[in-house]
Amino acid sequence: MKFLCSNHRKQLIQSPTRAVECWNQWLDTGSNLIEQQNWKRASSYFGCCYEVAEWLLAQPELLQNESELTYVDRYMVAGHHLAECFGRIGRHDVELHYLLTVHRCLMNYVMSQEHKYWSLKNNLEISLLMLSRFTQLQGQFKGYEDCYLETEKHITQLKSQLN
């Protein structure tokens, strides 16, 4: 799914600073719409946040030690809010898609040697919690148990690295 128009996408790709500013504005607007239970409109704003965060994560030259976790957090927050909106409007297939996409991205960073310096333990725990919540509300999806076990293994490894 695409949320940004080609003009906005092009403008934001040219300015990471502007991209982050827009992400902040859109997150605030989406959050206000959630308070009003306007899930469909909120999903548009969170979708734009998600695209921006996805792009920022894919630009390793933009990442600096103090901002890496920020980009990961932005990606995770946008993806989880987007999933929640789709779940609230009854699109549980799309909700699960975004939950799994975010989770896979986090797992890929953990398993990648080039990103081993990222402390993703908390992100993985939150992502796993969101997947667990989905299975409690919507029923277990195929592969959940394997996903759970694999994630727990990596969380344990990250905990040992942090100590």
C-alpha positions as CSV (number, residue, x, y, z in Angstrom):
1,M,0.0,0.0,0.0
2,K,1.2,3.5,-0.8
3,F,0.1,6.5,1.3
4,L,2.3,9.3,0.1
5,C,1.7,10.9,-3.3
6,S,4.7,10.9,-5.6
7,N,5.3,14.7,-5.1
8,H,5.4,14.3,-1.3
9,R,7.6,11.2,-1.5
10,K,10.1,13.0,-3.8
11,Q,10.2,16.1,-1.5
12,L,10.8,14.0,1.6
13,I,13.4,11.9,0.1
14,Q,15.4,15.0,-0.7
15,S,15.3,16.2,2.9
16,P,15.6,13.8,5.8
17,T,15.1,16.7,8.2
18,R,11.8,17.6,6.6
19,A,10.8,13.9,6.5
20,V,11.2,13.7,10.3
21,E,9.3,16.9,10.8
22,C,6.4,15.6,8.7
23,W,6.6,12.2,10.5
24,N,6.1,14.1,13.8
25,Q,3.2,16.2,12.5
26,W,1.4,13.2,11.0
27,L,1.9,11.1,14.1
28,D,0.2,13.9,16.2
29,T,-2.6,14.2,13.7
30,G,-3.1,10.5,13.5
31,S,-3.1,10.3,17.3
32,N,-5.8,13.0,17.6
33,L,-7.9,11.1,15.1
34,I,-7.5,7.9,17.1
35,E,-8.9,9.8,20.1
36,Q,-11.9,10.7,18.0
37,Q,-12.1,7.0,16.9
38,N,-11.7,8.1,13.3
39,W,-9.6,5.0,12.4
40,K,-9.8,5.3,8.6
41,R,-8.5,8.9,8.5
42,A,-5.9,8.0,11.2
43,S,-4.6,5.1,9.0
44,S,-3.8,7.6,6.2
45,Y,-1.6,9.6,8.5
46,F,0.1,6.6,10.1
47,G,0.6,5.2,6.6
48,C,2.5,8.3,5.6
49,C,4.5,8.0,8.9
50,Y,5.2,4.4,8.1
51,E,6.5,5.2,4.6
52,V,8.8,7.9,5.9
53,A,10.2,5.7,8.6
54,E,10.6,2.8,6.2
55,W,12.6,5.1,3.9
56,L,14.7,6.5,6.7
57,L,15.6,2.9,7.8
58,A,16.8,2.1,4.3
59,Q,19.3,5.0,4.2
60,P,22.3,3.8,6.3
61,E,24.2,6.9,5.4
62,L,21.7,8.9,7.3
63,L,22.0,6.9,10.5
64,Q,24.2,8.0,13.3
65,N,24.8,6.3,16.5
66,E,22.5,8.5,18.5
67,S,19.7,8.4,16.0
68,E,19.6,4.7,14.9
69,L,17.2,3.6,17.6
70,T,15.1,6.7,16.9
71,Y,14.5,5.6,13.3
72,V,13.7,2.0,14.4
73,D,11.3,3.4,17.0
74,R,9.7,5.6,14.4
75,Y,9.2,2.6,12.1
76,M,7.8,0.4,14.8
77,V,5.4,3.0,16.2
78,A,4.1,3.9,12.8
79,G,3.7,0.3,11.8
80,H,1.9,-0.7,15.0
81,H,-0.4,2.3,14.9
82,L,-1.2,1.6,11.3
83,A,-1.9,-2.1,12.1
84,E,-4.2,-1.0,15.0
85,C,-6.2,1.3,12.7
86,F,-6.8,-1.5,10.1
87,G,-7.8,-3.9,12.9
88,R,-10.3,-1.3,14.2
89,I,-12.0,-1.1,10.8
90,G,-12.1,-4.8,10.5
91,R,-9.2,-5.4,8.1
92,H,-7.5,-8.0,10.3
93,D,-5.6,-9.3,7.3
94,V,-3.9,-6.0,6.7
95,E,-3.4,-5.5,10.5
96,L,-1.5,-8.8,10.6
97,H,0.4,-7.9,7.5
98,Y,1.8,-4.7,9.1
99,L,2.5,-6.4,12.5
100,L,4.5,-9.2,10.7
101,T,6.3,-6.7,8.4
102,V,7.5,-4.7,11.4
103,H,8.4,-7.8,13.3
104,R,10.3,-9.2,10.4
105,C,12.2,-6.0,9.9
106,L,13.3,-6.0,13.6
107,M,14.3,-9.6,13.4
108,N,16.4,-8.9,10.3
109,Y,18.2,-6.1,12.0
110,V,18.9,-8.4,15.0
111,M,20.2,-11.2,12.8
112,S,22.3,-8.8,10.6
113,Q,25.9,-8.5,11.7
114,E,26.1,-5.0,10.4
115,H,23.4,-3.8,12.8
116,K,24.5,-5.8,15.9
117,Y,25.3,-2.6,17.8
118,W,21.6,-1.8,17.9
119,S,19.9,-2.5,21.1
120,L,16.6,-3.9,19.8
121,K,15.6,-6.0,22.8
122,N,12.8,-3.7,23.8
123,N,11.6,-3.3,20.3
124,L,11.4,-7.0,19.8
125,E,9.5,-7.5,23.1
126,I,7.0,-4.8,22.1
127,S,6.6,-6.3,18.7
128,L,6.1,-9.8,20.1
129,L,3.5,-8.4,22.5
130,M,1.6,-6.9,19.6
131,L,1.6,-10.2,17.8
132,S,0.5,-12.0,20.9
133,R,-2.3,-9.5,21.4
134,F,-3.4,-10.1,17.8
135,T,-3.5,-13.9,18.4
136,Q,-5.6,-13.4,21.5
137,L,-8.1,-11.2,19.8
138,Q,-8.2,-12.7,16.3
139,G,-6.9,-16.3,16.8
140,Q,-3.5,-17.7,16.2
141,F,-2.1,-17.3,12.7
142,K,0.0,-19.9,10.9
143,G,3.6,-19.6,12.0
144,Y,2.9,-17.7,15.2
145,E,4.5,-20.4,17.4
146,D,7.7,-20.5,15.3
147,C,7.8,-16.7,15.3
148,Y,7.4,-16.6,19.0
149,L,10.2,-19.1,19.7
150,E,12.6,-17.5,17.3
151,T,12.0,-14.1,18.8
152,E,12.4,-15.3,22.3
153,K,15.7,-16.9,21.3
154,H,17.0,-13.6,20.0
155,I,15.7,-11.6,23.0
156,T,17.6,-14.0,25.3
157,Q,20.7,-13.4,23.2
158,L,20.3,-9.7,23.3
159,K,19.8,-9.7,27.0
160,S,23.1,-11.6,27.5
161,Q,24.9,-9.1,25.2
162,L,23.5,-6.2,27.2
163,N,24.7,-7.6,30.6
